[in-house]
Amino acid sequence: MGKQVNILIVGVGGQGTLLASKIISGVARLSGYDVKQSEVHGMAQRGGSVVTYVRFADKVFSPLIEKGQADMILAFEKLEALRWSVYLKPEGTMIVNTQEIAPMPVILGAATYPENIVETLSRRYKTIPVQAREIAGELGEPRTVNTILLGVAARILEFEQNLCLQAVEQAVPEKALVINRQAFLAGWDTHLSV
């Protein structure tokens, strides 16, 4: 491989960012890379901002990613994509779930949710909006948003599909395996508008 790949996975508590980082780390390991994954940064309780770092290469020494060094940001929510965008390299890729989850200041009326986030990001970065919540609804399981987004990311990262499905199998409870495989494949097959 030669170069190191740095990925931020961002969202709010309860969206499955930790499972997503576990799966993407698993795929990288199965692909033969050394992997470092961070602990959760931010508030893990539902509604708080959450970020995990995943780095892989032939050899990785630290899980931390500095501002301007992420090759990819996988954002489970639009405002979190905007909040963490300073970590993306100018030539990096931003995958953004189009879902909006209002933070507490917006809920309380002390702030307004920013408009045109995806358009703003698209002016600065290669940005791929994904309607993962809608796809999950079509599958009948709203909790698969994370796995759908992983399917999109894995295809862009050019991982082998069979290794991705193996990593999903290793990380997801057996009772949720079939729907998560379907969700991953739905993300993998999503038409990517760039």
Secondary structure, 3 states (H helix, E strand, C coil): CCCCEEEEEEEECCCCHHHHHHHHHHHHHHCCCEEEECCCEECCCCCCEEEEEEEEECCCCCCCCCCCCEEEEEECCHHHHHHHHHHEEEEEEEEEECCCCCCHHHHCCCCCCCCCHHHHHHHHCEEEEECHHHHHHHHCCHHHHHHHHHHHHHHHCCCCHHHHHHHHHHHCCHHHHHHHHHHHHHHHCCCCCC
